[in-house]
Amino acid sequence: METQQSKSKLILDELRSREKREKILDVEEDTIKVVIFSLLDGLYAFNGPEVKEILPLLPRYYVPGSPDFIPGVINIRGDIESVININSLLGLPDSKPSPKSRIAILEMGSVRSGIIVDSVEDVIDIPESFVKPPLTTLSSKVREYVAGELMYQDRNVTLLDMRRIFGRLGS
Amino acid sequence: MTFGRRDRSILFTPAHSGYMKSGQGFSAAQTNELEILVFALGGITLGVDTEQVGGVIPADEAEALGMKLVPFSEKIPLGEKPERLQAPKALMINDVTPYAVIIKSPDDILSVRLDSIRPLPPLLAACNACQAVWGVAVREEGIIILIDFLRLHDIHNQNNNTHLAFLNKGGEATT
């Protein structure tokens, strides 16, 4: 019996020790910053460093001839930036503007644009390993714009690949 | 500059004589301002360099003169159902082949400082349908979308080499 207890103790000790090692590994793993936002019922995320600014909804001016996913331009302290309606790119119905609606200004290389979101939920740092491959259930059109999936407060969050989105829109 | 002259042949003419023809030797060093004719269509405030404008006359008179008339919203989508114009005006464009663009009416003539003009953001500059929009004038009251009517004409020629039917396609305007 004593031998048995010792063995179980040893196993438990070993498990605890493995857990500690994993925690240490987790801490040492590279983290990424993500900005979590909502669109309709879903949660989505931008890569944090790409987000330069988050603004309330500003007066928007339609530019004749602009495509459906660019509903206009906004004036940010004298600079003119385009605004993207990401719902249409993701095949979602349009959102209704609300007091929580925001415009996230994203910048990648020489391209800078605002993205309309329903609300900004959080800005968090997560280990890179928390980002899983895109769900296979996503349509191929949407999956093209998705960098991966992660969990936030037991909810699935779709991490968008804005570099690819900007690249596609600018081409 | 004259609006509503009795003979109604010209409702608007540029203020200064000796105007340069469009694109003839303009240099930013020569002036710090750009004079634009402002008009609104579909709730959008638009502006065109007055150098490109030969005059503004009632559209029916322009039609009677045999001038090529281009409904603006037929060249560039305005994002909403075209409004029905009760007494449209023909904004005559100075070009090798003079033509006129149909607008509701001219609203104002403004001098905008060159440093208040911004180019289109990259994502819009890449958009083919926006080719005739060359920039944005930023003002306290809002922004003015700057249209290059010569580019608009080029787009027109690319898209339609046949003679243009005048208006009322889809009930856009009434003369």
Boltz contact constraints between the chains, C-beta under 6 A:
constraints:
  - contact:
      token1: [A, 61]
      token2: [B, 143]
      max_distance: 6.0
  - contact:
      token1: [A, 62]
      token2: [B, 44]
      max_distance: 6.0
  - contact:
      token1: [A, 62]
      token2: [B, 79]
      max_distance: 6.0
  - contact:
      token1: [A, 63]
      token2: [B, 124]
      max_distance: 6.0
  - contact:
      token1: [A, 63]
      token2: [B, 130]
      max_distance: 6.0
  - contact:
      token1: [A, 63]
      token2: [B, 133]
      max_distance: 6.0
  - contact:
      token1: [A, 63]
      token2: [B, 145]
      max_distance: 6.0
  - contact:
      token1: [A, 64]
      token2: [B, 76]
      max_distance: 6.0
  - contact:
      token1: [A, 64]
      token2: [B, 78]
      max_distance: 6.0
  - contact:
      token1: [A, 65]
      token2: [B, 76]
      max_distance: 6.0
  - contact:
      token1: [A, 65]
      token2: [B, 77]
      max_distance: 6.0
  - contact:
      token1: [A, 65]
      token2: [B, 129]
      max_distance: 6.0
  - contact:
      token1: [A, 65]
      token2: [B, 130]
      max_distance: 6.0
  - contact:
      token1: [A, 66]
      token2: [B, 124]
      max_distance: 6.0
  - contact:
      token1: [A, 66]
      token2: [B, 127]
      max_distance: 6.0
  - contact:
      token1: [A, 66]
      token2: [B, 130]
      max_distance: 6.0
  - contact:
      token1: [A, 67]
      token2: [B, 127]
      max_distance: 6.0
  - contact:
      token1: [A, 75]
      token2: [B, 138]
      max_distance: 6.0
  - contact:
      token1: [A, 75]
      token2: [B, 143]
      max_distance: 6.0
  - contact:
      token1: [A, 78]
      token2: [B, 138]
      max_distance: 6.0
  - contact:
      token1: [A, 80]
      token2: [B, 118]
      max_distance: 6.0
  - contact:
      token1: [A, 80]
      token2: [B, 136]
      max_distance: 6.0
  - contact:
      token1: [A, 81]
      token2: [B, 121]
      max_distance: 6.0
  - contact:
      token1: [A, 82]
      token2: [B, 121]
      max_distance: 6.0
  - contact:
      token1: [A, 82]
      token2: [B, 123]
      max_distance: 6.0
  - contact:
      token1: [A, 82]
      token2: [B, 124]
      max_distance: 6.0
  - contact:
      token1: [A, 111]
      token2: [B, 122]
      max_distance: 6.0
  - contact:
      token1: [A, 113]
      token2: [B, 123]
      max_distance: 6.0
  - contact:
      token1: [A, 169]
      token2: [B, 123]
      max_distance: 6.0
  - contact:
      token1: [A, 170]
      token2: [B, 123]
      max_distance: 6.0
  - contact:
      token1: [A, 170]
      token2: [B, 126]
      max_distance: 6.0
